[in-house]
Amino acid sequence: MAMPKEHIQKTIEILTEWNPLGPKAKTITDLDDYKTEAIDILFQLQLRNTNPALIVQEILNQAFKLTLSLDDCADAGKRIQDVIKDTKKF
């Protein structure tokens, strides 16, 4: 499943702007502006028909041992879903 680079870049921008890691982000040397997590989120959105906030929550909590709630992830999930809907290239 090819993922448009535009989707990846916009998702990176959403996650970087939100920065769920906060100041801890500076201590993670391979963070790469949440690129890996952005790709994982987009991939899961392709595979699963579920709440995008749940996917964001699962991936970020697992990747960084966070305890984000669905409410914490709701805005980012909606914005990422909107990126996909706007271009419909999946």
Buried (B, 14 or more C-beta within 10 A) or exposed (E): EEBBEEBBBBBBBBBBEBEBBEEEBEEEEEBEBBBBBBBBBBBBBBEEEEBBBBBBBBBBBEBBEBEBEEEBBBEBBBBBBEBBEEEEEE
